[in-house]
């Protein structure tokens, strides 16, 4: 496992060096811009039973360095909010209460997770120009993120059912700001496609998390992002 991680990191380093080595050879000046959009975050891994995505926002900026006619290197910087929900159901049959009452019990635990990262994607961008203004493109590359905030809240709903399936008892409990040992960093790969028109662009991205987000667990992030960008100069 350690060998695989070293290989992945080495691959990222080679990727970055190969791109940046050509930047100074380019005669064109870099362009700079801003981006705003939203994330839909999900969790994957052996320790995730069921999760659903929630909307989080992303905002930041980018610089674009021309390497070849249609190829460029695009480092970015984002404040990225990655939110998701985990729900677990537990069933207990034939629970005795008193001398003669028998119930089936269902407990639903819903966990709301909100993570905030400073994220740095390092992307290669390849354009397919239709004309001077309309340019579809694809992007790919690694990203690295530092966690600057987290919030975990839990709500538990318990129900008891009689032998006819009627709910006879119920209760709700909640707990806020649960302490979870999240890792301080997160990294992975980005793949995406979009289209630019003049100084504006719209793109769809998929972030494939390759690192666990919590200590001693197999839990990774998968994010679909929609971003609107504007090249200022």
C-alpha positions in Angstrom: 0.0 0.0 0.0 2.8 2.4 0.8 4.5 1.6 -2.5 1.3 2.5 -4.3 1.0 5.8 -2.6 4.6 6.7 -3.4 4.0 5.8 -7.0 0.9 8.1 -7.1 2.8 11.0 -5.6 5.7 10.5 -7.9 3.4 10.4 -10.9 1.9 13.8 -9.8 5.4 15.3 -9.4 6.4 14.1 -12.9 3.2 15.5 -14.3 3.7 18.9 -12.8 7.4 19.1 -13.8 6.6 18.1 -17.4 4.0 20.9 -17.6 5.9 23.6 -15.9 9.1 23.0 -17.8 7.4 24.3 -21.0 5.9 27.4 -19.4 8.9 29.6 -19.8 9.3 28.6 -23.4 6.0 30.1 -24.2 6.0 33.7 -25.6 2.4 34.4 -24.6 1.5 36.1 -21.4 -0.7 34.2 -18.8 -4.3 35.0 -18.4 -6.0 35.3 -15.1 -9.6 34.8 -14.1 -12.2 33.9 -11.4 -14.6 31.0 -11.0 -17.8 30.4 -9.1 -19.9 27.2 -8.9 -21.2 24.4 -6.8 -20.2 20.9 -5.6 -22.2 17.8 -5.2 -20.2 15.6 -2.9 -20.6 11.9 -2.2 -18.5 9.4 -0.2 -17.1 6.0 -1.2 -15.0 3.3 0.5 -15.4 0.1 2.5 -16.5 2.0 5.6 -19.3 3.8 3.8 -22.7 2.0 3.7 -25.0 4.7 2.3 -24.4 8.3 1.5 -26.1 11.1 -0.4 -24.8 14.3 -1.8 -25.6 17.8 -0.7 -24.9 21.1 -2.4 -21.8 23.1 -1.4 -20.2 26.1 -3.1 -16.8 26.7 -4.7 -15.2 30.0 -5.5 -11.7 30.9 -6.5 -9.3 32.0 -9.2 -7.0 30.6 -11.9 -4.0 31.4 -14.1 -3.6 29.9 -17.5 -0.2 29.5 -19.1 0.0 28.7 -22.8 2.3 25.8 -23.6 1.4 25.0 -27.2 -1.2 26.2 -29.7 -4.2 24.4 -28.0 -2.5 23.2 -24.8 -2.1 25.1 -21.6 -1.2 24.6 -17.9 -3.8 26.0 -15.5 -3.1 26.2 -11.7 -6.1 27.1 -9.6 -7.0 28.1 -6.1 -10.4 27.4 -4.5 -12.3 27.7 -1.3 -14.4 24.6 -1.6 -17.3 23.4 0.5 -17.9 19.7 0.4 -21.1 18.5 2.1 -22.8 15.1 2.3 -25.1 13.0 4.3 -24.8 9.5 5.7 -27.8 7.5 6.8 -27.8 4.1 8.5 -30.8 2.0 9.5 -30.8 -0.6 12.3 -33.6 -3.2 12.8 -34.2 -5.2 15.9 -37.0 -7.9 15.9 -39.0 -9.3 18.8 -37.8 -6.9 21.5 -39.7 -7.7 24.7 -41.0 -4.8 26.8 -42.7 -6.0 30.0 -44.1 -9.5 30.5 -46.2 -9.7 27.3 -45.4 -6.8 24.9 -43.2 -7.6 21.9 -42.0 -4.9 19.5 -39.9 -4.5 16.4 -37.6 -1.6 16.7 -36.1 0.6 13.9 -33.4 3.1 14.5 -32.3 5.6 11.8 -29.1 7.5 12.3 -28.6 10.4 10.0 -25.2 12.2 10.0 -24.7 15.5 8.3 -21.0 16.2 7.3 -19.7 19.6 6.1 -16.1 20.0 5.1 -14.3 23.1 4.0 -11.0 23.0 2.0 -8.5 25.3 0.4 -8.0 23.4 -2.8 -5.2 23.7 -5.4 -5.9 21.9 -8.8 -2.9 21.7 -11.2 -4.5 21.0 -14.6 -3.7 20.5 -18.2 -6.2 22.0 -20.6 -6.6 21.1 -24.2 -8.9 23.1 -26.5 -10.8 22.2 -29.7 -11.4 25.6 -31.3 -14.4 26.0 -33.4 -13.6 29.6 -34.2 -11.8 32.5 -32.4 -14.4 32.8 -29.7 -16.0 29.3 -29.3 -13.6 26.8 -27.8 -14.7 23.4 -26.3 -12.0 21.9 -24.0 -11.1 19.1 -21.7 -9.1 19.3 -18.5 -7.3 16.8 -16.3 -4.7 16.8 -13.5 -4.2 16.4 -9.8 -5.6 18.4 -7.0 -4.3 19.0 -3.4 -6.5 20.3 -0.6 -6.0 21.5 3.0 -8.9 21.2 5.4 -9.7 24.5 7.2 -13.1 23.5 8.8 -15.4 20.7 9.5 -18.8 20.1 11.1 -20.6 16.8 12.0 -24.1 16.7 13.3 -26.2 13.6 14.0 -29.9 13.0 14.4 -31.4 9.6 15.6 -35.0 8.6 15.1 -36.2 5.5 16.9 -39.5 3.8 16.3 -41.2 0.7 17.9 -43.9 -1.3 16.0 -46.3 -3.8 17.4 -47.0 -7.2 15.8 -49.5 -5.6 13.4 -46.9 -3.1 12.1 -48.4 -0.1 13.8 -46.0 2.5 15.2 -46.6 2.7 19.0 -43.5 4.5 20.3 -41.1 7.0 18.8 -38.3 9.3 19.9 -35.9 11.7 18.4 -32.4 12.7 19.6 -29.7 15.0 18.1 -26.1 15.8 18.7 -24.2 18.7 17.3 -20.5 19.3 16.7 -19.4 15.7 17.0 -15.6 15.3 17.2 -14.2 13.3 14.2 -10.5 12.8 13.5 -10.5 14.1 9.9 -7.2 14.2 8.1 -5.8 17.7 7.5 -5.2 17.1 3.8 -7.0 15.5 0.8 -5.9 14.8 -2.7 -6.9 13.1 -5.9 -7.5 13.6 -9.7 -9.8 15.9 -11.7 -11.3 15.2 -15.0 -13.6 17.6 -16.8 -14.9 19.2 -20.0 -16.5 22.5 -20.9 -16.8 25.2 -23.4 -15.5 28.8 -23.5 -17.0 31.7 -25.4 -14.8 34.8 -25.5 -13.9 35.5 -21.8 -16.6 33.2 -20.3 -16.7 29.5 -19.8 -18.9 26.8 -18.3 -17.5 23.4 -17.3 -18.4 20.1 -15.6 -15.8 18.4 -13.4 -15.4 15.1 -11.6 -13.1 15.0 -8.6 -11.9 11.5 -7.7 -10.5 11.5 -4.2 -7.6 9.1 -3.7 -6.9 9.8 0.0 -8.9 8.9 3.1 -10.5 11.8 4.8 -10.6 10.3 8.3 -7.9 8.5 10.3 -8.1 4.7 10.4 -11.0 4.5 7.9 -11.5 3.8 4.2 -13.6 6.8 3.3 -12.9 9.0 0.2 -14.7 11.9 -1.5 -16.2 12.0 -4.9 -17.3 15.4 -6.2 -19.1 16.6 -9.2 -18.7 20.3 -9.8 -20.3 22.8 -12.1 -18.2 26.0 -12.6 -18.7 29.3 -14.3 -15.5 31.2 -15.1 -14.6 34.6 -16.3 -11.1 35.5 -17.7 -10.4 39.1 -16.5 -7.1 39.8 -18.2 
